[in-house]
Amino acid sequence: MLSGCSWFSANDGREDIDDSYLNSKQGKELQIPANADEIIQNDNFQIPEGAVIVNRQAKGNLLNLEPPQLLLTSGDGVREDTDASYPTVWLRAQSSELKSLLDGFVEANNLNVESVSNDALVTDWLSDEEEGLGEGLGSYNIDDQRHKFSLNLIAENANEFAIQAIHLTSQQEIDGSWKDVSTSNRVARQFLNQFIGYYDGVRNRQARARILAEGIIETRLGTNSRGSIAIVSDRDFQAIWQQTPAVLESLNLPIIDRDQSQGLFFFKVAENSGFWNSLFGKNTDSRVDMLPGNYRILVETLANGGSSISFQDEEGQKLSPNLVGKIYPEFKAAFRKKEL
């Protein structure tokens, strides 16, 4: 219900805010408890004697109530550059792939563009009156707005490149004509999020195709680099990492979080769903024999090649060899599935 407050806005940037607070009365004076023997004095919090509010002009309608706009960097291979002046993210890919990504982004969203090169994209006007990407850009409580953006390659290294979004120009239709209005990093983040979403979709499709092309992943019981019991495979870290989410999903083990830099997946074994959920086809019981709770999977590269998959409890302590041996058959079968 709270999110519906935008229905009552003026659709021109002004907020429909109740100004009755201007008629508020002064409250009761502070009463000091009878048993208080000392009052702490601090000049920083003193209110001048006889202070009154003399400026009763309403300020509420001048406020911007829009929520913060964050960059969507939760996917694999995306991280924000918080030091940049304009919204910027680093993408895990070669810069030579950028032109293909920009062309695909333009085609997928049917964007009108002024130019596309190997290292930059400049859009034409994107309007909220047109279906597609433009509808979700700009202020939520302003109608008839349009924008131009650029995406620019600004840095690169061996494994990733940085792309920056700039809100080039913005206009609002007022009394039948377009008027220039201020640009903002907030709207630039909205546009960059659209590109991040496209990139994430491409990355996921590439990962799936790579897994299917490489075939099944064979595993066996062995030890990790510290000699603890683990599931091991001859496949490299990236192959194991890419397929583990599908393995956990197939075993009804929801992923809570992941950190590829640490090689960690955090997953949950839920309580039994019970009779009624099963009756209505909502059985989410784990398919492995583990007590309910939070667990970790640690994926590591072995010194002699291949990878290990270790199991830990919520605190990062290794699970017992007996438990790992008991759940191994289900994980082995899940990793062998080619189409997950």
C-alpha positions as CSV (number, residue, x, y, z in Angstrom):
1,M,0.0,0.0,0.0
2,L,2.9,2.4,0.8
3,S,4.3,2.0,-2.7
4,G,1.0,3.3,-4.1
5,C,1.8,6.9,-2.8
6,S,2.9,7.8,-6.3
7,W,-0.7,7.6,-7.5
8,F,-1.3,10.9,-5.7
9,S,1.6,12.9,-7.1
10,A,1.0,15.7,-9.5
11,N,2.8,14.0,-12.4
12,D,5.0,17.1,-12.9
13,G,7.5,16.6,-10.2
14,R,5.7,18.2,-7.3
15,E,4.8,16.0,-4.4
16,D,1.2,16.0,-3.0
17,I,2.2,16.4,0.7
18,D,-0.1,17.4,3.5
19,D,0.9,20.8,4.9
20,S,-1.1,20.5,8.1
21,Y,2.2,20.3,10.0
22,L,2.4,24.1,9.6
23,N,-0.4,24.4,12.1
24,S,1.2,22.3,14.8
25,K,1.3,23.7,18.4
26,Q,4.1,23.9,20.8
27,G,4.2,20.9,23.1
28,K,4.3,20.8,26.9
29,E,7.4,22.1,28.7
30,L,9.9,19.5,29.7
31,Q,9.1,18.2,33.3
32,I,12.1,17.3,35.4
33,P,11.5,14.3,37.6
34,A,11.3,15.0,41.3
35,N,14.1,12.6,42.2
36,A,16.6,14.1,39.7
37,D,19.5,15.6,41.6
38,E,21.6,16.6,38.6
39,I,20.8,18.0,35.1
40,I,23.5,17.6,32.5
41,Q,24.0,20.8,30.6
42,N,25.3,20.8,27.1
43,D,25.3,24.1,25.1
44,N,25.1,22.1,21.8
45,F,21.5,21.2,22.6
46,Q,20.2,24.4,24.1
47,I,17.1,26.1,22.6
48,P,17.2,29.9,22.9
49,E,14.7,31.4,25.3
50,G,11.5,32.4,23.5
51,A,12.4,30.8,20.2
52,V,9.5,30.7,17.8
53,I,9.2,29.5,14.2
54,V,8.8,32.6,12.1
55,N,9.0,31.1,8.6
56,R,5.8,29.2,8.1
57,Q,6.2,28.7,4.4
58,A,5.5,25.1,3.3
59,K,8.6,23.2,2.3
60,G,7.2,19.7,1.8
61,N,6.2,20.1,-1.9
62,L,9.8,21.1,-2.7
63,L,11.2,17.8,-1.4
64,N,12.2,14.9,-3.7
65,L,10.8,11.7,-2.2
66,E,12.2,9.3,-4.8
67,P,14.1,6.3,-3.3
68,P,17.8,5.9,-3.9
69,Q,18.8,4.3,-7.2
70,L,21.4,1.6,-6.7
71,L,23.4,-0.2,-9.3
72,L,22.5,-3.9,-9.8
73,T,25.8,-5.5,-9.2
74,S,24.7,-8.8,-7.5
75,G,25.4,-10.9,-10.6
76,D,28.6,-12.8,-11.2
77,G,31.2,-10.7,-13.1
78,V,29.9,-7.2,-12.1
79,R,31.4,-4.8,-9.6
80,E,30.8,-1.1,-9.0
81,D,33.5,1.5,-9.2
82,T,32.5,3.7,-6.3
83,D,35.3,6.2,-6.9
84,A,34.1,7.2,-10.4
85,S,32.4,10.6,-10.9
86,Y,29.6,9.0,-13.0
87,P,27.9,5.6,-12.6
88,T,30.6,3.0,-13.5
89,V,30.9,-0.8,-13.3
90,W,33.6,-3.3,-14.1
91,L,32.5,-6.3,-16.2
92,R,34.3,-9.5,-16.3
93,A,35.0,-9.9,-20.0
94,Q,37.5,-8.8,-22.7
95,S,37.0,-5.2,-24.0
96,S,37.0,-6.7,-27.5
97,E,33.5,-8.1,-26.6
98,L,32.1,-4.7,-25.9
99,K,31.0,-3.8,-29.4
100,S,29.0,-7.1,-29.7
101,L,27.4,-6.4,-26.3
102,L,26.5,-2.9,-27.3
103,D,25.0,-4.0,-30.6
104,G,23.0,-6.8,-28.9
105,F,21.8,-4.3,-26.2
106,V,20.6,-1.9,-29.0
107,E,18.8,-4.7,-30.9
108,A,17.3,-6.4,-27.8
109,N,15.7,-3.1,-26.7
110,N,15.0,-1.6,-30.2
111,L,16.9,1.5,-29.3
112,N,17.3,4.6,-31.5
113,V,21.0,5.5,-31.4
114,E,23.1,8.4,-32.7
115,S,26.3,6.2,-32.8
116,V,27.8,2.9,-31.8
117,S,31.5,2.2,-31.9
118,N,33.9,-0.3,-30.4
119,D,34.1,1.6,-27.2
120,A,31.0,3.8,-26.9
121,L,27.3,4.0,-27.4
122,V,25.3,7.3,-27.7
123,T,21.5,7.0,-27.8
124,D,19.0,9.2,-29.5
125,W,16.0,10.3,-27.5
126,L,14.4,7.6,-25.2
127,S,10.9,8.7,-24.3
128,D,8.6,7.5,-21.6
129,E,5.8,7.7,-24.2
130,E,7.3,4.8,-26.2
131,E,7.0,1.2,-25.2
132,G,10.2,-0.5,-24.1
133,L,13.2,0.7,-22.2
134,G,12.3,4.4,-22.1
135,E,9.2,3.8,-20.0
136,G,11.2,3.0,-16.9
137,L,13.7,5.9,-17.1
138,G,13.5,9.2,-15.3
139,S,11.5,10.4,-12.3
140,Y,8.6,8.1,-11.4
141,N,6.2,11.1,-10.8
142,I,6.9,13.1,-13.9
143,D,5.0,12.5,-17.2
144,D,6.3,13.3,-20.7
145,Q,10.0,13.1,-20.3
146,R,12.8,12.0,-22.6
147,H,16.6,11.4,-22.2
148,K,19.8,10.8,-24.1
149,F,22.7,8.7,-22.6
150,S,26.1,7.4,-23.4
151,L,27.9,4.2,-22.4
152,N,31.7,4.6,-22.6
153,L,34.7,2.2,-22.2
154,I,36.9,4.1,-19.7
155,A,39.5,1.5,-18.5
156,E,40.4,-2.2,-18.9
157,N,42.8,-4.8,-17.6
158,A,43.5,-8.4,-18.5
159,N,40.2,-9.9,-17.2
160,E,37.7,-7.0,-17.1
161,F,36.8,-3.6,-18.4
162,A,35.0,-0.5,-16.9
163,I,32.0,1.0,-18.6
164,Q,30.5,4.3,-17.6
165,A,27.0,5.7,-18.1
166,I,26.4,9.5,-18.5
167,H,23.0,11.2,-18.6
168,L,23.7,13.5,-21.5
169,T,20.6,15.6,-21.7
170,S,17.0,15.5,-20.4
171,Q,13.8,17.3,-21.4
172,Q,10.2,17.5,-20.2
173,E,7.2,18.4,-22.3
174,I,5.6,21.6,-20.7
175,D,2.7,23.4,-22.4
176,G,3.2,21.5,-25.6
177,S,7.0,22.1,-26.1
178,W,10.1,20.3,-24.8
179,K,12.1,22.1,-22.2
180,D,15.6,21.2,-21.0
181,V,15.7,20.0,-17.4
182,S,18.6,18.9,-15.2
183,T,20.4,15.6,-15.8
184,S,21.4,13.3,-12.9
185,N,23.5,10.3,-12.0
186,R,20.4,8.7,-10.6
187,V,18.8,8.4,-14.1
188,A,22.2,7.4,-15.5
189,R,22.2,4.5,-13.0
190,Q,18.8,3.5,-14.3
191,F,20.1,3.2,-17.8
192,L,23.3,1.5,-16.8
193,N,21.2,-1.1,-14.9
194,Q,19.4,-1.9,-18.1
195,F,22.8,-2.7,-19.8
196,I,23.9,-4.7,-16.7
197,G,20.8,-6.8,-17.0
198,Y,21.4,-7.4,-20.6
199,Y,25.1,-8.3,-19.9
200,D,24.0,-10.7,-17.1
201,G,21.5,-12.4,-19.5
202,V,24.2,-12.9,-22.1
203,R,26.7,-14.2,-19.5
204,N,24.1,-16.7,-18.2
205,R,23.3,-18.0,-21.7
206,Q,27.0,-18.4,-22.5
207,A,27.6,-20.3,-19.2
208,R,24.7,-22.6,-19.9
209,A,25.9,-23.2,-23.5
210,R,29.4,-23.9,-22.2
211,I,28.1,-26.4,-19.7
212,L,26.0,-28.2,-22.2
213,A,28.8,-28.2,-24.7
214,E,31.3,-29.6,-22.2
215,G,29.0,-32.4,-21.2
216,I,28.5,-33.9,-17.8
217,I,30.8,-33.3,-14.8
218,E,32.2,-36.5,-13.3
219,T,33.1,-36.5,-9.6
220,R,34.5,-38.8,-7.0
221,L,35.2,-38.7,-3.3
222,G,38.7,-37.5,-2.5
223,T,40.4,-34.7,-0.5
224,N,40.9,-31.0,-0.8
225,S,44.2,-29.1,-0.6
226,R,44.2,-29.5,3.2
227,G,43.5,-33.2,3.2
228,S,39.9,-33.0,4.3
229,I,37.2,-35.2,2.6
230,A,35.7,-33.5,-0.4
231,I,34.1,-34.2,-3.8
232,V,36.8,-33.8,-6.5
233,S,36.6,-33.5,-10.2
234,D,39.1,-33.2,-13.1
235,R,37.2,-30.1,-14.3
236,D,38.4,-26.6,-13.7
237,F,37.1,-24.1,-11.1
238,Q,35.0,-22.2,-13.6
239,A,33.1,-25.3,-14.8
240,I,32.3,-26.4,-11.3
241,W,31.4,-22.8,-10.2
242,Q,29.0,-22.4,-13.1
243,Q,27.2,-25.6,-12.6
244,T,26.9,-25.6,-8.8
245,P,23.8,-23.3,-8.7
246,A,21.9,-25.6,-10.9
247,V,23.0,-28.6,-8.8
248,L,21.8,-27.0,-5.6
249,E,18.5,-26.0,-7.2
250,S,17.9,-29.6,-8.4
251,L,18.5,-30.8,-4.8
252,N,16.0,-28.2,-3.3
253,L,18.9,-26.4,-1.5
254,P,18.2,-22.6,-1.9
255,I,21.2,-20.4,-2.4
256,I,21.4,-17.6,0.2
257,D,24.5,-15.9,-1.1
258,R,27.7,-16.5,-3.1
259,D,31.2,-15.0,-3.3
260,Q,33.2,-16.1,-6.3
261,S,36.4,-14.4,-5.0
262,Q,36.3,-16.8,-2.0
263,G,34.9,-19.8,-4.0
264,L,31.9,-19.9,-1.6
265,F,28.2,-20.8,-2.0
266,F,26.0,-20.3,1.0
267,F,22.9,-22.5,0.9
268,K,20.0,-23.5,3.2
269,V,18.5,-26.9,4.1
270,A,14.9,-26.0,4.9
271,E,12.5,-27.6,7.4
272,N,10.2,-30.2,6.0
273,S,7.5,-28.5,4.0
274,G,4.8,-30.7,5.4
275,F,1.6,-32.4,4.1
276,W,-0.3,-29.4,2.8
277,N,2.5,-27.9,0.7
278,S,3.1,-31.4,-0.8
279,L,-0.6,-31.7,-1.5
280,F,-0.6,-28.5,-3.5
281,G,2.6,-29.3,-5.4
282,K,4.9,-27.0,-3.3
283,N,7.2,-29.6,-1.8
284,T,10.5,-27.9,-1.2
285,D,12.0,-30.6,1.0
286,S,15.8,-31.1,0.6
287,R,16.8,-34.1,-1.4
288,V,19.8,-34.7,0.7
289,D,19.9,-36.1,4.2
290,M,21.1,-33.1,6.2
291,L,19.7,-31.4,9.2
292,P,17.8,-28.1,8.6
293,G,20.1,-25.0,8.8
294,N,22.6,-22.9,6.8
295,Y,25.7,-24.5,5.1
296,R,28.6,-23.6,2.8
297,I,30.1,-25.2,-0.3
298,L,33.8,-24.3,-0.9
299,V,35.1,-24.7,-4.5
300,E,38.9,-24.7,-4.8
301,T,41.5,-25.4,-7.5
302,L,43.7,-28.4,-6.7
303,A,47.5,-28.1,-7.0
304,N,47.7,-31.0,-9.4
305,G,44.7,-29.8,-11.6
306,G,41.0,-30.2,-11.2
307,S,38.8,-28.9,-8.4
308,S,37.5,-29.9,-5.0
309,I,34.1,-29.3,-3.5
310,S,34.1,-29.1,0.3
311,F,31.2,-28.9,2.7
312,Q,31.1,-26.6,5.8
313,D,28.6,-25.6,8.4
314,E,27.4,-22.1,9.0
315,E,30.5,-21.2,10.9
316,G,32.9,-22.5,8.3
317,Q,33.7,-25.8,10.1
318,K,34.1,-28.8,7.9
319,L,31.3,-31.4,7.9
320,S,32.1,-34.9,9.2
321,P,33.4,-37.5,6.7
322,N,30.3,-39.7,7.4
323,L,27.9,-36.9,6.5
324,V,29.9,-36.0,3.3
325,G,29.9,-39.7,2.3
326,K,26.2,-39.9,2.9
327,I,25.2,-36.9,0.8
328,Y,27.8,-37.6,-2.0
329,P,25.6,-39.9,-4.2
330,E,22.9,-37.2,-4.6
331,F,25.5,-34.5,-5.5
332,K,27.3,-36.9,-7.9
333,A,24.1,-37.6,-9.7
334,A,23.2,-33.9,-9.9
335,F,26.6,-33.0,-11.3
336,R,26.2,-35.7,-14.0
337,K,23.0,-34.2,-15.3
338,K,23.7,-32.5,-18.6
339,E,20.5,-30.5,-18.9
340,L,19.9,-28.8,-15.5
